[in-house]
Amino acid sequence: MTSDGAAAAIVSDQPGSFAWGVWNKRHPILIKQIRDAYPYPPEIQQALEALLEETISGDIQRLPPDAHDYALWQEWDRGWYGGSWLSAPFLWAESYFYRRLLEAVGYFRPGPWHGVDLFGPAKHAELATPVVASELAALDEVARMPLASQRRALLEAALWGNRADLGFRITASPEGPATELVADDSARIWSLLDASPAPTVHLITDNAGRELLADLILVDHLLTTGAATRVVLHVKPQPYYVSDATGSDAVAVLRRIIAAPGTAAATGHRLWTALTDGTITLRTHAFWCAPLSFRHLPPDLAADLSQATLTVLKGDLNYRRLIGDRAWPPTTPFAELTAYFPSPVAALRTLKSDVAVGLTPETVAKLDATGGAWRTSGEHALIQMRP
């Protein structure tokens, strides 16, 4: 614990740890995939290799002074520039790594690579898979289920869709069957929405592709059943963390849903109409790519979220930012660590990093007894809520 009672921040300097493996195993593979995805010229290839070398054995360098968001990253600095990437807090350093990736490929610079999503090929390929086609076809069966069964199926689809994280799958073993939830507050979610006269749901998205597809289908269900009268969908302002969803990704997923037959197509057309008439609002904010926890929400974003009947956070990174990327004891109450958040909040997340809280002592003992890496394997999930 630190002097203020908080758990110590997770860092990456312990060989064999999950965070250490991200830098030394996952990122080298990621850099190769990026280099292979486009015919980048020599200067971009060299910039990517230089960034990789810097993150493993060098010191953290600042953005060029003429970068459009240089002042913003100066504001987000917590004294880590000039130090080791592996000694800085994992959340801060990993987020900054993805900003530096965009700089290396010229994403923000004038020229032929301006605005080209370096993760685009992987995102687009996922939407064309037979798995996506089968998931869309399954909506015909879901439509025939009773309401309670629909709710369970679609909420869990949005939850387990988080396993489709392309960054996690770079070094993960092939996906196996989903296991039981380690925490499940889903009944509290539905109770809150059912008791509200005109509920507004804010959904802070995580991954594009299969996960966003499941998110959008859940959004349609909320709206068509009256569990929400309005939905605000928050996406990233730029490519981030390999497969995180941007506005263009949302449109691509929506078009894929519309292109499917049967129930899926009808769902897609309803979503399209809801976006055009304002029932669904698509929003973004620079802070979604900040290297800070949500305790540092800027006033405008905090005010926006305070209007929500419920804010739903998807995925592992949003969970780390909500809780704080720290070595909390896993029995630390979820409500205690999220009391600051400006609205009732729910987290839907598969476990793919070291942070986990809100678990019962019995659950922790059971998971520890397996001897497996239950915190990071992606084989466990949770649904947690603080009203």
C-alpha positions in Angstrom: 0.0 0.0 0.0 1.1 3.6 -0.6 1.1 6.3 2.0 -2.5 7.4 1.1 -3.8 3.8 1.6 -4.0 3.0 -2.1 -2.6 -0.2 -3.5 0.7 0.1 -5.3 0.6 0.8 -9.1 1.3 -2.1 -11.4 4.6 -1.7 -13.2 6.3 -3.9 -15.8 9.8 -4.5 -14.5 9.3 -7.9 -13.0 10.5 -10.6 -15.5 7.8 -13.2 -16.1 4.9 -10.9 -14.9 1.9 -10.2 -17.2 2.9 -6.6 -17.7 6.5 -7.5 -18.5 5.3 -10.0 -21.1 3.3 -7.3 -22.9 6.4 -5.4 -23.6 8.8 -8.3 -24.3 6.4 -10.8 -26.0 3.2 -9.1 -27.2 4.6 -5.8 -28.6 7.4 -7.4 -30.8 4.7 -9.5 -32.5 2.4 -6.5 -32.8 5.1 -4.4 -34.5 5.7 -7.2 -37.0 2.0 -7.5 -37.8 1.8 -3.7 -38.3 4.8 -3.8 -40.6 3.3 -6.6 -42.6 -0.1 -5.0 -42.9 0.9 -2.1 -45.1 3.8 -1.4 -47.6 5.2 1.2 -45.2 8.3 3.0 -46.5 11.7 2.6 -44.9 11.4 5.6 -42.7 8.2 4.3 -41.1 9.7 0.8 -40.8 12.7 2.3 -39.0 10.6 4.4 -36.7 8.6 1.3 -35.6 11.8 -0.6 -34.9 13.2 2.3 -33.0 10.1 2.5 -30.9 10.2 -1.2 -30.0 13.9 -0.9 -29.0 13.1 2.2 -26.9 10.3 0.5 -25.0 12.4 -2.6 -24.1 15.7 -1.0 -23.3 15.5 2.7 -23.6 14.0 5.7 -21.8 10.6 7.3 -22.5 10.9 10.0 -25.0 8.4 12.9 -25.4 6.4 13.5 -28.5 7.8 16.0 -31.1 7.0 19.5 -30.0 5.0 20.0 -33.2 2.7 17.1 -32.5 -0.9 18.3 -32.5 -1.5 16.9 -29.0 1.9 17.7 -27.5 0.4 20.1 -24.9 -2.2 17.5 -23.9 0.5 14.8 -23.3 2.5 17.4 -21.3 -0.6 17.8 -19.1 -1.0 14.0 -18.8 2.6 13.6 -17.8 3.2 12.4 -14.3 7.0 12.7 -14.3 7.7 9.5 -16.3 9.4 11.0 -19.4 13.1 10.2 -19.4 12.6 7.1 -17.2 12.3 3.4 -18.1 9.2 2.2 -19.8 9.2 -0.8 -17.6 9.4 1.2 -14.4 6.6 3.6 -15.2 3.0 2.6 -14.2 1.9 0.0 -16.7 -1.4 1.8 -17.5 0.4 5.1 -18.3 3.2 3.5 -20.3 1.0 1.2 -22.3 -1.3 4.0 -23.3 1.6 6.2 -24.3 3.0 3.4 -26.4 -0.1 3.4 -28.6 0.1 7.1 -29.0 3.8 6.7 -30.1 2.8 4.0 -32.5 0.5 6.5 -34.3 3.4 8.9 -34.4 5.7 6.3 -35.9 3.4 5.5 -38.8 2.5 9.1 -39.5 -1.1 8.8 -38.6 -1.5 12.5 -37.7 1.0 13.9 -40.2 0.3 15.3 -43.7 1.1 12.6 -46.3 -0.2 9.4 -47.7 -0.4 7.6 -44.4 -2.5 10.3 -42.7 -5.5 8.9 -41.0 -4.8 5.3 -42.1 -5.8 2.9 -39.3 -2.8 0.8 -38.7 -5.0 -1.9 -37.1 -7.6 -1.7 -39.9 -6.7 -4.9 -41.8 -7.2 -7.0 -38.7 -10.4 -5.4 -37.8 -11.9 -5.7 -41.3 -10.8 -9.4 -41.6 -12.6 -10.3 -38.4 -15.9 -9.0 -39.7 -15.7 -11.3 -42.7 -15.2 -14.5 -40.7 -17.7 -17.4 -40.5 -17.9 -16.9 -36.8 -19.4 -13.5 -37.2 -21.9 -14.9 -39.8 -23.0 -17.6 -37.3 -23.4 -15.1 -34.5 -25.6 -12.9 -36.6 -27.6 -16.0 -37.8 -28.2 -16.9 -34.1 -30.3 -13.8 -33.6 -33.2 -15.6 -35.3 -33.2 -18.0 -32.4 -32.7 -15.4 -29.8 -35.8 -13.5 -31.1 -38.0 -16.5 -30.2 -36.8 -16.6 -26.6 -38.7 -15.2 -23.6 -37.6 -11.8 -22.5 -35.5 -13.0 -19.5 -33.7 -15.5 -21.7 -33.1 -12.8 -24.4 -31.6 -10.5 -21.7 -29.3 -13.2 -20.4 -28.2 -14.2 -23.9 -27.5 -10.7 -25.2 -25.8 -9.5 -22.0 -23.5 -12.5 -21.9 -22.8 -12.1 -25.7 -21.7 -8.6 -25.1 -19.6 -9.8 -22.1 -17.9 -12.7 -23.8 -17.5 -10.8 -27.0 -14.7 -9.0 -25.1 -12.6 -12.1 -25.6 -12.4 -11.1 -29.3 -9.8 -8.5 -28.3 -7.2 -8.7 -31.1 -4.4 -7.4 -28.9 -5.0 -10.1 -26.3 -5.1 -12.8 -29.0 -1.7 -11.9 -30.3 -0.1 -14.0 -27.5 -3.1 -15.9 -26.0 -3.8 -19.5 -26.6 -6.8 -20.3 -28.8 -10.1 -19.4 -27.3 -11.6 -22.2 -25.2 -15.1 -22.5 -23.8 -16.4 -19.8 -21.6 -16.2 -20.6 -17.9 -18.5 -19.4 -15.1 -18.6 -15.8 -14.1 -16.6 -14.9 -11.0 -19.0 -12.1 -10.2 -22.5 -11.5 -11.5 -24.6 -8.4 -10.8 -26.7 -8.7 -14.0 -29.9 -8.8 -12.0 -29.1 -5.4 -10.4 -28.6 -3.9 -13.9 -32.0 -4.9 -15.1 -33.7 -3.9 -11.8 -32.2 -0.4 -12.1 -33.3 0.0 -15.8 -36.7 -1.4 -15.2 -37.4 0.9 -12.3 -36.4 4.1 -14.2 -39.1 5.9 -16.1 -37.0 7.0 -19.1 -33.5 5.4 -18.7 -30.5 6.8 -20.6 -27.6 4.4 -20.9 -24.1 5.4 -21.7 -22.0 2.6 -23.2 -18.2 3.1 -23.2 -17.1 0.7 -25.9 -13.9 -1.4 -26.0 -13.1 -3.5 -29.1 -14.4 -3.2 -32.6 -15.4 -6.2 -34.7 -17.2 -9.1 -32.9 -17.4 -7.3 -29.6 -18.9 -4.1 -30.9 -21.3 -6.2 -33.0 -22.6 -7.8 -29.8 -22.7 -4.4 -28.1 -24.8 -2.9 -30.8 -27.2 -5.8 -30.7 -27.6 -5.3 -27.0 -28.2 -1.6 -27.5 -31.0 -2.5 -30.0 -32.5 -4.8 -27.4 -32.4 -2.1 -24.7 -34.2 0.3 -27.0 -36.8 -2.1 -28.5 -37.8 -3.4 -25.0 -37.9 -0.1 -23.3 -35.0 -0.9 -20.9 -33.5 2.3 -22.4 -35.1 5.2 -24.1 -31.8 6.7 -25.2 -28.3 5.4 -25.6 -25.0 7.3 -25.9 -22.2 5.3 -27.5 -18.7 6.4 -26.6 -15.9 5.4 -29.0 -12.2 6.2 -29.3 -11.2 9.3 -31.3 -8.3 7.4 -33.0 -6.9 3.9 -33.4 -5.9 2.6 -30.0 -5.0 -0.7 -28.3 -5.0 -2.7 -31.5 -8.8 -3.2 -31.9 -10.5 -0.5 -29.9 -13.6 0.9 -31.6 -13.6 4.3 -33.4 -16.5 6.0 -35.2 -15.6 4.4 -38.5 -15.5 1.0 -36.9 -19.0 1.5 -35.5 -20.2 2.3 -39.0 -18.4 -0.8 -40.5 -20.0 -3.1 -37.9 -23.4 -1.6 -38.5 -23.1 -2.2 -42.2 -22.1 -5.8 -41.5 -25.2 -6.3 -39.4 -27.5 -4.8 -42.1 -25.9 -7.1 -44.7 -26.9 -10.2 -42.8 -30.2 -11.9 -43.5 -33.2 -12.3 -41.2 -33.4 -10.8 -37.7 -29.9 -9.3 -38.0 -30.8 -7.1 -41.0 -33.9 -5.8 -39.2 -31.8 -5.1 -36.1 -29.3 -3.2 -38.2 -31.9 -1.1 -39.9 -33.4 -0.1 -36.5 -29.9 0.8 -35.2 -29.3 2.9 -38.4 -32.6 4.8 -37.9 -31.9 5.3 -34.2 -28.6 6.9 -35.0 -30.2 9.2 -37.6 -33.0 10.3 -35.3 -30.8 10.8 -32.2 -32.1 7.9 -30.1 -28.5 6.7 -30.3 -25.8 9.3 -30.1 -22.2 8.5 -31.1 -19.6 10.5 -29.1 -15.9 10.6 -28.5 -13.5 12.5 -26.3 -9.7 12.8 -26.2 -9.7 11.5 -22.6 -10.7 8.0 -23.8 -7.1 7.7 -25.0 -5.6 9.3 -21.9 -3.1 7.3 -19.8 -5.0 8.1 -16.6 -7.7 6.5 -14.5 -11.3 7.7 -14.6 -10.7 9.5 -11.3 -9.2 12.2 -13.6 -12.3 12.6 -15.8 -12.3 16.2 -17.2 -15.3 18.3 -16.1 -17.1 18.2 -19.4 -17.0 14.4 -19.7 -17.9 13.9 -16.0 -20.9 16.2 -16.5 -22.0 14.2 -19.6 -21.8 10.9 -17.8 -23.6 12.3 -14.7 -26.7 12.4 -16.8 -26.7 8.6 -17.3 -29.2 6.4 -15.6 -26.4 3.8 -16.0 -23.0 3.9 -17.5 -21.8 0.5 -18.9 -18.0 0.1 -19.3 -16.8 -2.6 -21.6 -13.6 -4.5 -21.4 -10.3 -4.8 -19.6 -8.7 -1.4 -20.2 -11.9 0.5 -19.1 -12.0 -1.7 -16.0 -8.4 -0.9 -15.2 -9.1 2.8 -15.6 -12.3 2.6 -13.5 -10.7 0.7 -10.6 -7.2 2.0 -10.9 -4.4 -0.2 -12.3 -3.1 -1.2 -8.9 -2.4 -4.4 -6.9 -5.7 -4.3 -5.1 -6.6 -7.3 -2.9 -9.3 -9.1 -5.0 -11.8 -8.9 -2.2 -11.7 -5.1 -2.2 -15.3 -3.9 -2.7 -16.1 -2.8 -6.2 -18.5 -0.1 -4.8 -15.8 1.3 -2.6 -13.4 1.9 -5.6 -16.1 3.3 -7.9 -17.9 5.6 -5.5 -16.3 8.6 -7.2 -17.8 7.8 -10.6 -20.5 10.4 -11.6 -23.3 7.9 -12.4 -24.4 4.4 -11.5 -21.8 2.2 -13.2 -21.6 -1.4 -14.5 -18.5 -3.2 -15.8 -18.6 -6.1 -18.3 -15.2 -7.5 -18.6 -13.3 -10.7 -19.3 -10.2 -11.0 -17.1 -7.1 -10.3 -19.2 -4.8 -8.3 -16.8 -3.8 -8.5 -13.1 -6.5 -6.2 -11.7 -9.6 -7.8 -10.2 -11.7 -6.7 -7.2 -15.2 -7.3 -5.8 -14.7 -11.1 -5.5 -15.8 -13.1 -2.5 -13.1 -14.8 -0.4 -14.6 -18.2 -1.4 -14.3 -17.3 -5.1 -10.7 -16.1 -4.7 -9.7 -19.3 -2.9 -11.4 -21.5 -5.6 -9.6 -19.6 -8.4 -6.2 -19.6 -6.6 -6.5 -23.4 -6.0 -6.6 -24.0 -9.7 -3.0 -22.9 -10.0 -3.8 -21.2 -13.2 -3.3 -17.6 -14.3 -7.0 -16.8 -13.8 -6.4 -13.1 -13.7 -4.9 -12.9 -17.2 -6.0 -15.9 -19.2 -9.3 -14.4 -20.6 -11.1 -17.6 -19.4 -13.1 -15.8 -16.6 -15.4 -12.9 -16.7 -17.4 -10.6 -14.4 -20.4 -8.4 -14.4 -20.2 -5.9 -11.6 -22.4 -2.9 -10.8 -22.5 0.0 -8.3 -25.9 1.6 -8.2 
